[in-house]
Amino acid sequence: GSIGGVGGVGLGGGGLGGGGLPNAMQQHIKIAPAPNLPEAARVALARLLPVALTAAVREIVSPVVERSVTIACMTTRELVLKDFAVEPDAARLRKAAHLMVSSLAGSLALVTCREPLKASVASQLRALLQQAGVVPPAEPQALEQAVQAATVDNLELGCSLIESAATERAVRDIDEALAAAVLARQKHRDKHGPAGQPFFDPAYLQGRFPGALPESLRPRPGHLAPAPQRIYDDFASLPRAPPPPPGAPPAFAAQRSQFGAPPP
């Protein structure tokens, strides 16, 4: 279902520090039936899962967002400054940059966070159940199976929060990275008017691309041609990265230690 109600609670100190985020999560939590689990243990699981999920998100969100946003912003900045070097309209430049950077940062955050988040949620949940005095049932594996099932069933909720944090931060950061380019276009417009002499961003010549680009990829005066413009527009309709199928090996196993998860 939608997690719009959760997305409104910040991932900063305020939302995660107090009870705001676990409380907002509670209505979205899914707990599958577990016939071998005593009802008291199942109730405790449902109560403690939002707390575990919040703690796990809080634990890994900073490094995941930092890495995803840095890569997405560097890539986006290089490409839009090249593609829009002769685009006089700062709004077109910013719109294309926002579409690209939010899609890239969100997708990178999703695929990077899944495995460490899964390990962290399960670990936090086991510790919380132990602290709450939940005694393993007659069949000890029943509690572990319930922990694993609850973690997997609710992983997308935590992933969505991290994805949202990455996209919001990426849009802010790319605006900062493009501030000089936006100002240059505004000054040109103020000086020459909308129909004045063609705009050319001198920063483009300082990049790595100009000399090596084939003619077909070099910017031409005026707005970006429809075909390359469509590439930016299509970022808005890219599907979210799907979760890996059950039993698939961790896609980012090598990075687990970076986020505090135990090695596989």
C-alpha positions in Angstrom: 0.0 0.0 0.0 0.9 3.7 0.0 3.4 4.9 2.6 2.6 8.5 2.1 1.8 8.9 5.8 5.2 7.6 6.7 7.1 9.7 4.1 5.9 12.9 5.9 7.8 12.0 9.0 11.4 13.3 8.6 14.4 11.0 8.7 16.4 13.6 10.6 16.8 13.8 14.3 13.2 14.9 15.0 11.3 12.2 13.2 13.6 9.3 14.2 14.6 10.6 17.6 11.1 10.6 19.0 8.2 8.2 18.6 7.0 9.8 15.4 8.3 7.4 12.8 7.6 4.1 14.6 4.1 5.3 15.3 3.6 6.3 11.7 4.9 3.0 10.5 2.6 1.0 12.8 -0.4 1.2 10.4 1.7 0.0 7.5 3.3 -3.1 9.2 2.4 -6.5 7.9 2.6 -9.6 10.1 1.8 -12.9 8.5 -0.1 -15.6 10.5 2.3 -17.9 12.4 0.3 -20.9 13.7 3.3 -22.3 15.7 3.9 -18.9 17.5 2.1 -18.1 20.8 -0.2 -15.1 20.5 1.8 -13.1 23.0 4.9 -13.5 20.9 3.1 -12.5 17.8 1.7 -9.4 19.5 5.2 -8.5 20.7 6.5 -8.9 17.2 3.9 -6.6 15.7 4.6 -4.0 18.5 8.4 -4.1 18.2 8.8 -4.4 14.4 8.3 -0.6 13.8 10.9 0.2 16.4 13.4 -2.3 14.8 12.7 -1.0 11.4 13.2 2.6 12.5 16.5 1.8 14.2 17.7 -0.1 11.2 16.8 2.7 8.8 18.5 5.2 11.1 21.6 3.1 11.2 22.2 2.9 7.5 20.5 5.9 6.0 23.4 8.3 6.2 26.1 6.2 4.4 23.6 5.0 1.8 22.2 8.4 1.0 25.7 10.0 1.0 27.0 7.5 -1.5 24.0 7.4 -3.8 23.6 11.2 -3.9 27.3 11.9 -4.5 27.3 9.5 -7.6 24.0 10.7 -8.9 24.9 14.4 -8.6 28.3 14.1 -10.2 26.8 12.2 -13.1 23.9 14.5 -13.6 25.9 17.7 -13.3 28.4 16.6 -16.0 25.6 15.5 -18.4 23.3 18.5 -18.1 26.0 21.0 -18.3 27.1 19.4 -21.6 23.6 18.8 -23.0 22.3 22.2 -22.0 25.4 24.3 -22.6 23.5 26.5 -25.1 20.1 26.4 -23.3 19.2 29.9 -22.2 16.3 28.8 -20.0 17.5 28.0 -16.5 14.1 26.3 -15.7 14.6 23.7 -18.4 18.1 23.0 -17.1 16.9 22.6 -13.6 13.9 20.4 -14.5 16.1 18.0 -16.5 18.6 17.8 -13.7 15.9 17.1 -11.1 14.3 14.3 -13.2 17.7 12.6 -13.7 19.2 13.1 -10.3 16.2 12.0 -8.3 15.8 8.8 -10.4 19.5 7.9 -10.2 19.8 8.6 -6.5 16.6 6.8 -5.6 17.5 3.7 -7.6 21.1 3.6 -6.3 19.8 4.0 -2.7 17.3 1.2 -3.2 19.7 -1.4 -4.5 22.4 -0.4 -2.0 20.2 -0.5 1.1 18.3 -3.7 0.7 20.8 -6.2 2.0 22.2 -4.2 4.9 18.7 -3.1 5.9 17.5 -6.7 5.9 20.3 -7.8 8.2 19.9 -4.9 10.5 16.1 -5.2 10.9 16.4 -8.9 11.8 19.2 -8.3 14.3 17.4 -5.3 15.9 14.2 -7.3 16.1 15.8 -10.3 17.8 17.5 -8.1 20.4 14.2 -6.2 21.1 12.3 -9.5 21.5 14.9 -10.8 23.9 14.8 -7.5 26.0 11.0 -7.7 26.1 11.3 -11.2 27.6 9.7 -13.0 24.7 10.5 -16.7 25.4 11.1 -18.9 22.4 8.1 -21.2 22.0 8.3 -25.0 22.2 9.6 -25.0 18.7 12.5 -22.5 18.8 12.8 -22.2 15.1 9.2 -20.8 14.9 10.3 -17.5 16.5 13.2 -17.2 14.1 11.0 -18.0 11.1 8.6 -15.3 12.3 11.4 -12.8 12.6 12.7 -13.6 9.1 9.2 -13.4 7.6 8.4 -10.1 9.3 11.7 -8.6 8.1 11.2 -9.7 4.5 7.5 -8.7 4.4 8.2 -5.1 5.7 11.6 -4.5 4.0 10.1 -2.4 1.2 8.7 0.0 3.8 12.2 0.8 5.1 13.7 0.9 1.6 11.0 3.4 0.5 12.0 5.7 3.3 15.7 5.6 2.4 14.8 6.0 -1.3 12.7 9.1 -0.4 15.5 10.6 1.7 18.0 10.1 -1.2 15.8 11.7 -3.8 15.0 14.8 -1.6 18.7 15.3 -0.7 19.8 14.8 -4.4 17.4 17.5 -5.6 18.8 19.9 -3.0 22.4 19.1 -3.8 22.1 19.3 -7.6 20.5 22.8 -7.2 23.6 23.8 -5.2 25.9 22.2 -7.9 24.1 24.1 -10.7 23.7 27.4 -8.9 26.4 29.1 -11.0 25.0 27.8 -14.3 21.5 29.0 -13.3 22.9 32.4 -12.4 24.8 32.7 -15.7 21.5 32.1 -17.6 19.6 34.6 -15.5 22.2 37.3 -16.1 22.3 36.6 -19.8 18.5 36.9 -20.0 18.5 40.1 -17.9 21.2 41.6 -20.2 20.0 40.5 -23.6 16.3 39.6 -23.1 14.6 36.3 -24.1 15.2 36.9 -27.9 18.7 38.4 -27.6 22.0 36.9 -28.7 22.4 33.1 -28.3 23.5 31.9 -24.9 26.7 29.8 -24.4 27.9 28.5 -21.0 31.6 29.0 -20.8 31.8 26.4 -18.1 31.1 23.8 -20.8 34.5 24.4 -22.3 36.2 23.6 -19.0 34.6 20.1 -18.9 36.1 16.8 -20.0 33.8 16.3 -23.0 34.0 19.0 -25.7 37.0 18.0 -27.6 36.3 14.3 -27.7 32.6 14.5 -28.6 31.4 13.5 -32.1 29.5 16.2 -34.0 26.1 14.6 -33.4 26.5 14.9 -29.6 27.8 18.5 -29.5 25.3 21.1 -28.3 23.6 23.3 -30.9 22.2 26.8 -30.3 18.7 26.9 -28.7 16.7 24.3 -26.9 17.8 20.7 -26.7 16.6 18.5 -29.6 13.5 16.3 -28.9 15.4 13.0 -28.9 18.0 13.9 -26.2 15.3 15.8 -24.2 13.1 12.7 -24.2 16.0 10.8 -22.3 15.6 13.3 -19.4 11.8 13.2 -19.5 11.8 9.4 -19.5 13.5 9.4 -16.1 10.1 10.4 -14.6 8.5 7.1 -15.8 11.2 4.6 -14.9 9.9 1.9 -12.7 11.4 1.5 -9.2 14.1 -1.1 -8.8 12.2 -4.4 -8.0 13.2 -6.4 -5.0 15.4 -9.4 -5.8 13.7 -12.8 -6.1 13.6 -15.0 -3.0 16.9 -16.9 -2.6 18.9 -14.5 -4.8 22.5 -13.9 -3.7 23.1 -10.4 -2.2 23.7 -8.0 -5.0 26.0 -5.8 -2.9 27.5 -8.4 -0.6 30.9 -6.7 -0.8 29.4 -3.5 0.7 27.7 -5.0 3.7 30.5 -4.4 6.1 30.5 -0.7 5.0 27.0 -0.4 6.5 27.7 -2.3 9.7 26.1 -5.6 8.6 27.9 -8.8 9.2 29.7 -10.4 6.2 27.6 -13.0 4.4 
